[in-house]
């Protein structure tokens, strides 16, 4: 007998006396517009506005939260449709979907389960839960939904209440997809400038990418000075396309400037294909400082999220390429690493930095104190492994006493899974409602203040952090 799919209306809200207060707070913010200013949805999705493919390619294959769980339980990546570097995949979409549905129980207790149940019930209108027995039925039902005009990407922007969504784009992206969507939806889908591939000199494709950078910027990048000029030119192109922020994913938060001659020497060595690991790491840290200086000039908000060892499994990387979910958090250090940058830009009027982490040990020890003293610093929402119910709750408990609410960024989703965006915002609003309700019932916060803070966390703080003029909200 199939199990019904009925997400509880009080899901993720606290038990006991605080629940009634949390319900009222959540009700006051649940329908606010969504500001999606730290996302990874492909701009081509909105530029082309084509019907989504099949359920497997939409909900399983590209979702690293889903595939890593299934792989951890022994499902071969090929059975999940991960695209191989050496040829086409062999798994059929319906078979991929059956593998997922037959292991639905693996997601119990995980945020993936919450998001997917929300997507299935509230976005796709499904009424039975996934299982081996219901897999084909659900596959057919979802396929029918995806063929409908109201499930096209642009229509879903309106249905989800997404006021603005940013993508994350390489500095070498020509932004042609953004130009297409901007013609029809000006200011609705915007790029975010990500230069990571260009600042890590020991990447095997670094020379090719810097050459492409030069071509796009019409600047000679064989010299260090030309390289900096080209980066500035590409940033201007992103600003012209509506960008509000940059995005930096380094292993270390170190932002330590080199002398110009030292930077030129390392860059020249890299151009010759002869750069040491130590020099490459030093140059990456130097470039974080230089890119902060550029943000102080052009106003792009600088987002930094260090502390993840990418592509931990070399066999997966060799067979399927980068960014296949085999990324593991490592300890992060911010206080000393960012001191040179914050000495120079921490009080600079034109500079803003949003700090993310997957190392919870630094929340109260480092990040909250940094945001609690430097006007340029905001704490980003719990990210990646921590955008979970308990992860978001711990974030509030660990940072609020030192940083308050107003030195945080508000909620920003961090996902490639477009259909999960409303679920992620809803979960964040529920967790914040529960946290605020707890303060109310403990008489540490007045209920009217709690309603105001909830609105700010859900909407106003993200608008302010990313320097976007918010739409007026009904009180």
N, C-alpha and C positions, 0 to 999 in steps of 0.2 A: 504493500500500500504506500503510495507516494505521500510525502510530508508536505503540508501546506507551507507557503512562504508568506509570513506575516510579521514584518519587523515591528517590535513593540513600540508604542508611542513614547514610552518613558525610557527607551534604551539610552544607556550611558549617563542618565541622570542619577544623582545620589539617592540613596535610600534614606528612610527616616524623615525627621522633621524638615530637612532642607529640601526635600523633593518638591513640595508645593511651591516654595519660593523659586526653585530652579525652573519649574514649569513656566511660571509667569515671566521670568527673565528670558528664557529661550523663546517663548511665544512673541516677545517684543522684538526679537532680532532675526527670527528664522527666515523671514521673507525679504530681508534687506538684499540689495544687489551684491553681486560677487565681484571683487577686485582680484584678478588673477595675475599678479605682477611678478611671479617667480616660477614660471611654468616651462614645460618642455614639449608641448604639443607642436607638431610640425606646422609651419605656416601654410604649406601646400594644401593641407586639409581644408582650410578656409578659402584659399585662392581658387581651388578647383571645385569645391563644394559638390563633390560626387557622393553618391550613396556609399555607405560603409560596405565592406566586403561581407565576409561570413562571420559567425560568432567566434570562431577560433582565432581568426586573424585580428579581430577587434578586441577580444577580452582575455585571451590567453597568451598568444605568442609574444606580443610586445610588452607584457606586464611582468617585470622582473620579480615583483613580490610573489606572483603566482608561480612562475617557472622555477624560481630558486627553491620554493617549498617542495614542489613535485620532484625536482632533481635530487633534493636532499633525502627523499624517500625511495630513491633508486630508479626513477623514471628516466630513461635515456633522453638526452636533449633532442635527438633526432625525432623521437616520438612526440615531442612538443612543438615540432616545426621550426626550431631555431635555424635560421638560414646559415648554411655552411659556406665557408670561403671557397671550397673546392668543387662546388657544384650545386645544383638545385636540391631542394628538400624533397624527401620521399613521402613524408606523412601527409595524408589527405586531411583537409579541415575537419570533416566529421569525425575521423578517428582521433584527432587531437582533442576535440571537444569531449569525446567519450572518455579519454584518459583523465581529463580534468574532472568531469562530473562523477566518475567512479571513485574519486579521491576527495570529494567535497569535505569529508570529515576532517581532513588534515588541516583545514583552515579554522577549526574551532578555536576561539580565544584570540585570534589574530585580527589586526585591523583590516586585513584583506577581506575577511569574512564580513565585517561590518560594511565596508565599501561595496562589495559585490552584492550583498543582500539589498542594499539601498538601490543600486543600479538595476538589479533584476526586478524588484517590486515597484519602485517609484518611478524609474525611468522607462523600463521596458514593459511594465505591466504584467509580469509573470506572477502566477499564483501557486506554483509548486516548486519545491526546492530541487536543486540538482542531485542526481544520483545516477547509478548505472542504468536503472530502469527508466528514468525520465530523460536521459540525455538526448535521444533522438527527437522526442516531443519538443523539448526546449529549443533544440537547434532549429527546428522548423518554425516554431513560434517567433524566435528572435529574428530569423531570416526574413519572415514576413514583415515584421516591424521595420527592419532596416531598409526595406524597399519602399517604405512610405515617405512622402515628401517631407513630412514634419520631422523626420529623423536625419535629414541632411545636416551637415555641420553648422551652417549658418543659421538654420532654423533652431538648432539646439542652443546656440548662443542666446537667443531670445527666451527660449523655454527655460533655460537654466538661470536666467537673470544675470548673465555675465555682462557687466558693463564694459569691461576692458580685459583683454588677455594678452600677456606677453609670451613670446617664444624665446628660446635661447639659441643664438645663431653664432656660428664661427665668424671670426673677424674677416675671414676670406669668403664669406657668403656674399653673393652679388645682390641679395635682397630683391631679386626679381619676383619671387612669390609674394613678398610684402607689397611690392608695387601693384600687383594684380588685385590683391584683396583691398588695398587702400582706395582703389578707384571706386569700389562699391560700398565699403565700410570704413570711411576715413576715421582714423584714431581709435578704432575698435580692436584691431589686432596689430601689436607693435613688436619690434625686435628688441632683443637684449644682446649687447656686445660681449662675446666671450673669446678672449685672445689666448686661452691656455696653450693651444697647440703651437703657438708662435713663440712662447717664452721658455719652453722646455727644449733646450738646444740638443739634447741627446735623443729626441724622438727620431725614429728612422725616416720619417717623411718631412722633417723640419725644413730641409733645403727646398724641397718642392713647394711647401706651403709659403715660405718667405718669398719665393719667386712669384707665386700667385698673388701674394699680398702686394708686391711691387707692381704687378700688372694692373690690379684693380685700382691702386692708388696712383698709378702712373708716376712712380717714384723708384729710383734705383735703390734696392734693398741689399746690395752687396756690401754696403758700409753700415756701421752702427747708427750713424746720424741719419742716413736715409731710411733705415728701419724705423726709427722713432718718428720720423716725419710721416711715413706711410701709416703707422698706427694712428697718429693724430688725424690723418685724412680720412681713414676708415671710420673713426669715431664720429667725425663730422657727418659722414654719410648716414650712419645709424641715427644720429640726432635728427637729421633731416627726414628720416623715415619714421620718426616718432618715438625713438628709444628713450627710456627713462633711466636705465641702469646698465651696469656691466656685471659680469659674473665670473668668479675666479675659483677654480677648484684645485688647490695645491695640496700636496701631502703635508707640507709645513706652512704655518702662518708667518714664518720669518719674512720680514720686509726690511732688509738691511741694505742701504745703498752702497754701491761701489764708487770709487773714484772714476771719473769719465775714462781715463786712460785704461784702467783695469777692465772696465766694461767693454771698451773697444777691442782690447786684446783678446778677451774671451770670445767676443762675437766673430772676430776675424778667424780665430782658430776653428770655430764651428763652421764657418764658411768653407774652410779647407777640409772639413770632416774629421777634425782632430780636436776633440774637446773631452776633458776628463769629467767623471761623474761629479767631483767636488766643484769644478768650475761651472758645470751646468746648474747645480743646485744653487750656487752663489748668484748666478745670473738670474735665475727664476726669482729669488728673493729681492734682488736689485730691481727687477721689473715690477714686482708688486709695489715698490716704493714709487717708481716712475709712473705707473698707471694711476696711483693715488694722486700724484701731482697733476696728471691729465684730468682726473675727475674734479679736482679743485678748480681747474680752469674751465671745463665745459659743463660742469654741473651734473654729470651722470652719477647716479648713486652707485657706490662700489659695494658689491656683495661678495663676501669671502666665506667659503666653507672648506676648511682644511680637515685633515685627519682621516682620510680614507685611502687605504692601500688598494689601488685599482687592479683588476684582473688577477686575483690571487692565484687562480688555477692556470698554469701555463698551457696545459693541454686544451682546456676550453678556449683560451685565447687564440691558440694556434689554429684550432679547427673552426671556430665561429667568430673570431674577431673580438674587438674590445666591447666593453659595456654590455655584457651578457648576464649581469647580476652577480658575478663572482667578485664583489668588492667588499672588503672587510674593514670596519672601523679600527683605528689605532688611537693611542693616547695623543691628545693635542695640548699645545702650550701656546698661550696668547700673550701673557703679560710681558715677558722679555722680548718675544718675537716681534710684537707690534710697537714696542716702545719707540724706536726711531721714527716710525711713520706717525705715531700719535704725538710725539714731541713736535713734529713739523705741522701736522694737519688736524690734530685733535680739537683745536679751538678755531680752526679756519672756517670762516663764515660760509664759504662756497663748497664745503666738503661734507659728505655724509657717507658713512660706512655701516653696513648691516652685517653682523657677525652671526654665522650659523655654526653649529657643531653637532657631532654625533657622540661626543664624549661628555656624558652627564656630570662627570666629576668636576668639570670646570665651570658649571653654571653659577654656583654660589661663590666659588673660590676666585674666579678670574673674570668671567664675562659680566656678571651683575655689577661688580665693583668698577669695571672699565666703563660700562654704560652709565653707571651712577656718578661719573665724574667728568667724562669727556662729552661735550655737547654734540660732537659729530657722530657718536656711536649709538646705534640702536641694536637691540638683540633680535635676531631673526627667530621666527617661529620654529618649534621643534621640527627637525628635518630628517628625512629618509627613514632610518630605523626607529626614530623617536616620534613620528607623527601618528602616534597610537593613543588610545584613551588614557592609559596610565602614564605614558611618556609626556603627553601634554599637561596632565595634572601635576606631575612632578616638576615640570618646567615652571609652572606658576608658583608652586610651593617653594622652589629653590631660588627664584630670582626676584620675586615681588618685594620682599622685605628690604632689599638693597637697591634695586633698580626701579621699583614701582611698576605701574602699568604703562606709563607714558614714555618710558625709555625702551619699549619693545616695538616691534614692527607691526603689531596686529597679525592676523592670520594671513599667510600666503601659502597657497598650495604648491607642491613641488612634484609634478607628475607628468608623464607622457600619456596617461590613460584619461582621455578626454571625458568619457562618460562617468568617471569617478569624481570629477571636480565638485559637483554639488554635494556628494556624500562626504567629502573631506571637509568642506566648509561647514556642513551641518554638524559633523562630529565635533569640530573645534568649538562651535557655538554652544553645543551641549556641555562640553567639558568646562568651558569658561562660565556658563550659567551655573553649573554645579559648584565650581570654586567660589564664585561670588555669593551664591546662596549660603554656603558654609560660613562665610564671613558675616552675612546678615544674621543668621540664627545665633551666631556667637556674639552678636552685638558689637562687631568690629567694623561694620559698614552699614550705613543707612540704606534702606531698600531703594530709595530714589537715586542715590549715588550708584548703586549696583546696576540699575537700568542704564544709566548714562555710560558707565564703564563698559558694559556689554556692547552697546552700540559702537563705542569707540574701538573696542577690540575687533569687532566684526567688520568694520568699514572705515571709520574716520582715521584710525592710526595708519592703516596701509596707505590711504590717500596721502596723508601727511608725510609718511616716511619716504615715499617715492615721488614726492613733490608734484602730486597731481591734484588739481582743483576738484574736490568732490562735488557730486551732484547734491543739491539740497535734499535732506531727508525729512520725512514727516516725524515729528516728535512722538 
